[in-house]
Amino acid sequence: MAKKRKKKLNSKFVAFIALGLAMAMLLAVGREIMTTLQLRKQMAEAKEKLAQMQEENELLVEEKTKLQDPDYVESYARSNYMFSKDGEQIFFLPDKTDKKKNESNK
């Protein structure tokens, strides 16, 4: 009887250890899955940011190329910084939105 009892105790102990190992393995696999999902999300965000940066780079290269042209530089300076040619006068005309604001204030 003592042998049966000892055998039963050993089998329970082995089952308990096996259950513990199985749970530890499941926990480890779960962590790895979560890490993989987080890395995939980071990868997608990085790819999106890369695409935006490449688009911005293309625009900047295009702008750099345009700035090599003296005519473009002149027209850019005239439109954005109100530069004028010698003897030229600049008149400021109100925008359509400014007209609407003035009419609504009356």
Buried (B, 14 or more C-beta within 10 A) or exposed (E): EEEEEEEEEEEEEEEEEEEEEEEEEEEEEEEEEEEEEEEEEEEEEEEEEEEEEEEEEEEEEEEEEEEEEEEEEEEBEBEEEEEEEEEEEEEEEEEEEEEEEEEEEE
